[in-house]
Amino acid sequence: MSAERISVIGGGLAGCAAALAADARGARVVLYEQRPATSAPTHQTALPAELAGTADLGVEDPKRATGLLKAELRILGPALMECADATRIGEQTLAVDREAFARAVAERIEAAEGIELRREQLPALPDGPVVIASGPGTWSPLARAIHAAAGTGFRFSVIGRPPLIAAESVNLSAAFRAPIYPGAEPALFVPLSEDEAAELAARLRAAECHEPPEFSPQTILAEESTTAERMAADPAVGLGRLLSGPRGPQTGHEGLALCLTPDDADGRAWHVEGLLTTLAPEAQVAALGALQAFSGVRLLRPALVQRAPWLAGPEATLASLQLRRTGRALIAGTLTGVYGYAEAMALGAVAGIGAAKIARGSEPLPPPHECLTGALCRALADEQPHQDGRMLRANFGMLAEHRDDRGLGKSERRKRQIERALKAVRQYVEAD
Ligand SMILES: Cc1cc2nc3c(=O)[nH]c(=O)nc-3n(C[C@H](O)[C@H](O)[C@H](O)COP(=O)(O)OP(=O)(O)OC[C@H]3O[C@@H](n4cnc5c(N)ncnc54)[C@H](O)[C@@H]3O)c2cc1C
């Protein structure tokens, strides 16, 4: 009996990771992507794996959770990590040239013998094994079909991204390079006067906001922050955090500065770090125009704050990422209630491996609990993992305590957790 064909809905980070992981295991995959015919404001191109926010995939140091997750991903399904390596621009972190990264992924998908990319919007779940990775822009009719298959309703979180500006439209002559804190990736800082900062805050306060539904005063964005206009409106908070410049004595700067992070290898486009706002694009330009260096600023992509739907909890999913009620369907990416590029790719790979198993007639297994990917999958299927309804990020606290680690200091314990995690992922992949 030949293996069933797998459908993957969504050619974002998670869907591409799923399709490539399944292809690497000999599966036949149809990858459905609705762009370019239908596109949400999140994306601007038709390229697969277009990064929705900044171009930084984060640290690689396995002593940090996002670093260990990426180390595990290099074993689970390394294709997207290889694309990131090939387009890397970061010195300390895996920051990539955003467009070159997406092009590299497009080439991998194109070259993969088992993957057929269909530019089509799916309104329903196809027959057979299916990975649902339709991301933050999952709208009906697909959302209704997912609801029916899962038997539970969606929950919602709010995610933001800063504006992307054209370098040639701003005066960067006074800008200096420094890490935002000692040891971080160097960024570009544009010094500001107190008057400019006050005017920026005033323009943010005065402009009309376009907040998503149910964006209450308590709502915290997935980035653990709030919008710039809310910061500006709160005298106790102000724009201090946004404009505090590089932090710590080794960074050699005191005073206000706006931080820019790169989007490409040539310095043509920069993200205005942390400026998450619901203002309309023209109002974003007008607010930034309060700063002398930005008086002619041109937006390449406006800041965006949007609601992201997700399903999680024991009534919805299993630790294998299968929907509890419809075992042939697996979910991945932000749809599982995780935030983060590494999280989206890791869960995508797990769902792809699981779907390949279903296609071969066997049952998917969750990744081992000793690794962060496995711990994250288990957390999603747990009762109350999402504190205050916020999206989950991988963290070392998710790993169960190991009896051999009792009495050890933090660094020795971390070293052993990393060794155990990578060994467990290797065994999981070898046993597949
Ligand atoms: C605005 C924003 C900014 C973010 N910034 C960051 C950041 O800076 N750093 C970070 O770590 N994380 C960030 N995230 C969170 C998260 O890491 C990314 O959203 C990640 O790209 C999610 O991957 P995904 O595959 O789940 O979704 P996506 O990358 O959005 O992919 C989903 C894909 O499915 C397609 N699709 C949807 N419905 C259908 C359908 N019915 N049929 C066919 N195709 C369909 C969409 O067109 C899209 O291409 C951000 C999220 C958002 C929304």
The ligand as an SDF file (V2000), in Angstrom:
LIG
                    3D

 53 58  0  0  0  0  0  0  0  0999 V2000
    2.8510   41.0050   13.0880 C   0  0  0  0  0  0  0  0  0  0  0  0
    3.6720   39.8890   13.6750 C   0  0  0  0  0  0  0  0  0  0  0  0
    5.0120   40.1080   14.0170 C   0  0  0  0  0  0  0  0  0  0  0  0
    5.7860   39.0820   14.5520 C   0  0  0  0  0  0  0  0  0  0  0  0
    7.0850   39.3160   14.8620 N   0  0  0  0  0  0  0  0  0  0  0  0
    7.8500   38.3350   15.3740 C   0  0  0  0  0  0  0  0  0  0  0  0
    9.2440   38.5680   15.6560 C   0  0  0  0  0  0  0  0  0  0  0  0
    9.7760   39.6570   15.4130 O   0  0  0  0  0  0  0  0  0  0  0  0
    9.9570   37.5580   16.2040 N   0  0  0  0  0  0  0  0  0  0  0  0
    9.3990   36.3350   16.4770 C   0  0  0  0  0  0  0  0  0  0  0  0
   10.0980   35.4500   16.9580 O   0  0  0  0  0  0  0  0  0  0  0  0
    8.0970   36.0840   16.2010 N   0  0  0  0  0  0  0  0  0  0  0  0
    7.3090   37.0490   15.6650 C   0  0  0  0  0  0  0  0  0  0  0  0
    5.9810   36.8140   15.3740 N   0  0  0  0  0  0  0  0  0  0  0  0
    5.3470   35.5390   15.8030 C   0  0  0  0  0  0  0  0  0  0  0  0
    5.5920   34.3060   14.9520 C   0  0  0  0  0  0  0  0  0  0  0  0
    6.8940   33.8450   15.2190 O   0  0  0  0  0  0  0  0  0  0  0  0
    5.4390   34.5070   13.4880 C   0  0  0  0  0  0  0  0  0  0  0  0
    4.1440   34.9550   13.2340 O   0  0  0  0  0  0  0  0  0  0  0  0
    5.6770   33.2140   12.6950 C   0  0  0  0  0  0  0  0  0  0  0  0
    6.0250   33.5830   11.4010 O   0  0  0  0  0  0  0  0  0  0  0  0
    4.4580   32.3350   12.6760 C   0  0  0  0  0  0  0  0  0  0  0  0
    4.5970   31.3320   11.7300 O   0  0  0  0  0  0  0  0  0  0  0  0
    3.3260   30.5530   11.1990 P   0  0  0  0  0  0  0  0  0  0  0  0
    3.8430   29.5990   10.1760 O   0  0  0  0  0  0  0  0  0  0  0  0
    2.5360   30.0330   12.3300 O   0  0  0  0  0  0  0  0  0  0  0  0
    2.4170   31.6570   10.4980 O   0  0  0  0  0  0  0  0  0  0  0  0
    2.6780   32.5050    9.1750 P   0  0  0  0  0  0  0  0  0  0  0  0
    4.1160   32.7720    8.9940 O   0  0  0  0  0  0  0  0  0  0  0  0
    1.7430   33.6700    9.2350 O   0  0  0  0  0  0  0  0  0  0  0  0
    2.2030   31.5440    8.0040 O   0  0  0  0  0  0  0  0  0  0  0  0
    0.8640   31.1920    7.7770 C   0  0  0  0  0  0  0  0  0  0  0  0
    0.6540   31.0860    6.2850 C   0  0  0  0  0  0  0  0  0  0  0  0
   -0.6000   30.4770    6.0170 O   0  0  0  0  0  0  0  0  0  0  0  0
   -1.1860   31.1030    4.8940 C   0  0  0  0  0  0  0  0  0  0  0  0
   -2.6440   30.8330    4.9710 N   0  0  0  0  0  0  0  0  0  0  0  0
   -3.5090   31.2790    5.9120 C   0  0  0  0  0  0  0  0  0  0  0  0
   -4.7570   30.7720    5.6680 N   0  0  0  0  0  0  0  0  0  0  0  0
   -4.6480   29.9940    4.5700 C   0  0  0  0  0  0  0  0  0  0  0  0
   -5.5980   29.2000    3.8270 C   0  0  0  0  0  0  0  0  0  0  0  0
   -6.8950   29.1130    4.1830 N   0  0  0  0  0  0  0  0  0  0  0  0
   -5.1590   28.5040    2.7320 N   0  0  0  0  0  0  0  0  0  0  0  0
   -3.8520   28.5860    2.3500 C   0  0  0  0  0  0  0  0  0  0  0  0
   -2.9280   29.3340    2.9920 N   0  0  0  0  0  0  0  0  0  0  0  0
   -3.3180   30.0150    4.1030 C   0  0  0  0  0  0  0  0  0  0  0  0
   -0.7930   32.5630    5.0550 C   0  0  0  0  0  0  0  0  0  0  0  0
   -0.8530   33.2720    3.8420 O   0  0  0  0  0  0  0  0  0  0  0  0
    0.6310   32.4290    5.5940 C   0  0  0  0  0  0  0  0  0  0  0  0
    1.6040   32.4300    4.5670 O   0  0  0  0  0  0  0  0  0  0  0  0
    5.1950   37.8040   14.7950 C   0  0  0  0  0  0  0  0  0  0  0  0
    3.8510   37.5990   14.4390 C   0  0  0  0  0  0  0  0  0  0  0  0
    3.1050   38.6250   13.8810 C   0  0  0  0  0  0  0  0  0  0  0  0
    1.6770   38.3670   13.5120 C   0  0  0  0  0  0  0  0  0  0  0  0
  1  2  1  0
  2  3  1  0
  2 52  2  0
  3  4  2  0
  4  5  1  0
  4 50  1  0
  5  6  2  0
  6  7  1  0
  6 13  1  0
  7  8  2  0
  7  9  1  0
  9 10  1  0
 10 11  2  0
 10 12  1  0
 12 13  2  0
 13 14  1  0
 14 15  1  0
 14 50  1  0
 15 16  1  0
 16 17  1  0
 16 18  1  0
 18 19  1  0
 18 20  1  0
 20 21  1  0
 20 22  1  0
 22 23  1  0
 23 24  1  0
 24 25  2  0
 24 26  1  0
 24 27  1  0
 27 28  1  0
 28 29  2  0
 28 30  1  0
 28 31  1  0
 31 32  1  0
 32 33  1  0
 33 34  1  0
 33 48  1  0
 34 35  1  0
 35 36  1  0
 35 46  1  0
 36 37  1  0
 36 45  1  0
 37 38  2  0
 38 39  1  0
 39 40  1  0
 39 45  2  0
 40 41  1  0
 40 42  2  0
 42 43  1  0
 43 44  2  0
 44 45  1  0
 46 47  1  0
 46 48  1  0
 48 49  1  0
 50 51  2  0
 51 52  1  0
 52 53  1  0
M  END
$$$$
